[in-house]
Amino acid sequence: MNLSRFSTSDLERLQAALAGRRLSFPLSRLGIQGEGLELLADEALSLNALGRDAALAVLDAVLAERRNGTRRPELVWTGPESRWSGARDTAVVLADLFRGATTTVLLAGFAFDHAADVLRPLHEAMQRGVSCRLFADAHVAAGFLREHWPFGPPFPERYGFAPAKGVFASLHAKCVVVDGRRVFVTSANFTDRGQTRNVEVGVLLDDAQLAAVLEAQFFTGGWFTRVS
């Protein structure tokens, strides 16, 4: 049995299905497919030799080891896919990141809309005391609270991209850093199209060193000015 090649999110889903008894023993390929875990089917079926309690103990141990170490990069996707794709959904990942935040969020983006849906989990995190720094083009940052923040306080700190006069450039990066270690870099804008309808690809990593370097990039060169 080798569970190392499977994503943490898929193992967590399998664990939840077993613990909640949505999957009954002996496990069947049809039942596993019904949970959207086709990629795990062969390895999951080998858990039948252990029984439910021992299988849960194995999954608990694997997940605990991952949480205590560095999580594997996870592919994040918006667009058409099979039910049993190994990629995680962009909108789900973004909401999970905001909901799991405990201290800080850095959010950089090019376009925003449908904030009541896309950014609501961020506002809820800020109501718990999480701080947020938001980076966008200067005109977007200046009008952000009026156009893209229908929630009221607390408000994110806004920083506008203001390149040298005559330089035609924009902030086109789309990324999120949570709690100084979780990093999400994506092609998807923070819009309904980007989160649910376009074809977009990204990667989710758990890497404190990368998070620190990425956050520092936004304060290098004096390109960003805080919006009052």
N, C-alpha and C positions, 0 to 999 in steps of 0.2 A: 504494500500500500504506500503510495507516494502522493501526499497532498500538497507538496511544496510548490507545484507548478500552477496551482489555482489561486485566484485572487482572494484577498481577505474578505471582500464583500460577498463573494459566492459561498465561502466557507461559513460566514456569519448567517447567510440565508439558510444554508443546510442545517446549521445548528438550531436556528429558530424553528424550522419546520419539524425537526426531531423533538425538540423540547416542548413544542406546542402540540405535538402528536398529530400534526397534519399529515405526516408520513408515518405509516404504521409498519411494524416489522412482521415478516421479512420485507425489506425494501424491494420495490419493483421498478423497472425501468420506466414504466408508464407513469407511476407516481412521481418519480424524480423529474420526468419531463413536465409534468403538470405544475411543478414548482418553478419551471423555467431554468432548471439546472442540468440540462442535457450534457453539457461539457464535463460534468462531474460524474456522469452515470456509472462508468466502469469502476472508478475508485469507490464511489458511494455504495455500490452493490457489494463490494468486498467487506463493507462494515457489517453485513449480515452475519458473518462468522463471529462477531463480537457480541452482538445483542445491543439493545438500546442504551443501557447504562454505560457500558464500556465504550460504545461508539461516541456518546456524548463526552465521556472523559477524554478520549483521544482528541476530539475537536476542541474541547476546552484547553487542552495542553498546547495544541498547535497555535490557537489564537492568542493564548497568553504569551507564548514565546514571541509571536510577531508584535504584540503590543509593547513588549519590553525591549524590542529591537527596532530596526529600520524596516518599515513596510515596503513591500515591492511596489514599483510604479504601476499605476492602473490606467488603462486606456479609457478615455471618456469620449462619448459619441452622441451627436444629434443626427437623426436621419433614418432612412429605412434600414432595417436589420432583421435577422431571423430572431425568433423568440429566444433562442438559446445562444445568442451572441455573448462573447466574453467581455464585451465593453459595458461600462456603466453609463447611465443616462445623464446628459449634461445638466438638465434642470434639477434632477434628484441630487446629484453631487453638489451643486451650488447651494441648494437648500440645506443639505446635510452639513456642509461646512459652516454655514452661518449658525445653524442650530447647535452645533457642537463647540462653537467658539466660547472660550472662557475669559480671555483677556483682551486680545487685539485682533483687528482685521485691517488689512491693507487691500484696497480694491482699486484697480486701474482699468479703465475702459474707454472705448471710442464712442459707443452709442448706447443709449438707455431708453427703454419705454416699458409700458405695462408694469410700472413700479409696484403697484398694489399687489401684484402676484410675485414678480421676480425678486423684489427687495424687501418684502414684508418680513421674511425670516431674519434679515439683517437688522431691521428696526427692533424686532423682538429681542434679538441678542443684545442690542444696545440698551434696551430697557432693563436687562439683567446686569448692566454695568460694563459691558464690552465696549471698548473705544474703537472708532473706525476712522481711518484716513483714506480719503477718496481722491484719485488723480484722474484728470480728464483734460481735454482741451480747455483753454481759458474761458471761452464763451459758454461751454457746457458746464464747467465748474461754477461760473458766476450765476447761471440760471438754474442750477441743479435743484435747490430746495423748492423753487417755484414750479418747475416743470416735471420733476421726477421724484419728489419726496412728499407724498400726500399725508404723511403720518403725524407730523408735528414733532416736538422734541422727544428724545434727544436727537441731535443732528450730527452727521459726520463732519470731520474737518475736511474742507475742500481745498485742493491745490490745483491751480490751472497751469497748463503747459503754455509757456510764453517764450518761444524761440526769438532769436535776434531779429530785429526789423529787417524785412526783405527776404527772410528765409521762409520758403514755402514748405511747411512740414506740419504734421499733426501727430498727436499721440494715438497710435493705432494698436498699441499693446492691450491685451485682455488677460488679466491675471488676478489671482486672489492669494494672499498669504494670511494664514490664520494661526494665532498663538505663537508666532515666531518659528513654526516648524512645518506646518502643512502648506503645500504649494500647489496651486492649480493654475496651469497655463493652458489657454484655449484659443481657438480661432473664433469662438462664439462671442458675439456682442451680448450685452445684458439687456436683451430685448426678447419679445415673444418669438420672433422669427429665429433668432439665434439659439434660443433655449429649446424650441420645440419643433421647428419646421425646416430650417436649412439643413444642409449637410455640413457638419462641423466636427472637428476632432481636437482632442486635448489630452493632457496627461496630468494625473494626480500623484504627488509624491509626498513622502514624509521625510524631510531632510532639513534639519535645523541650520546647517551650514549654508545650503542653497538658499533657504529662506532669508538668512541674514544678508547674503550678497545681493539678492534680488531687492530687498527692501532698501538697501543702501544705494542701489542704482538710482532710485527716484529722488535722492537728495544729493546727487553728484552733478556738478556743473552749473547749479543755479538755474536750471530750466523751469522750475516750478515755483509759483508764487502762491502763498496762502490767500484764500478768498475770505474776506470778513463777512 
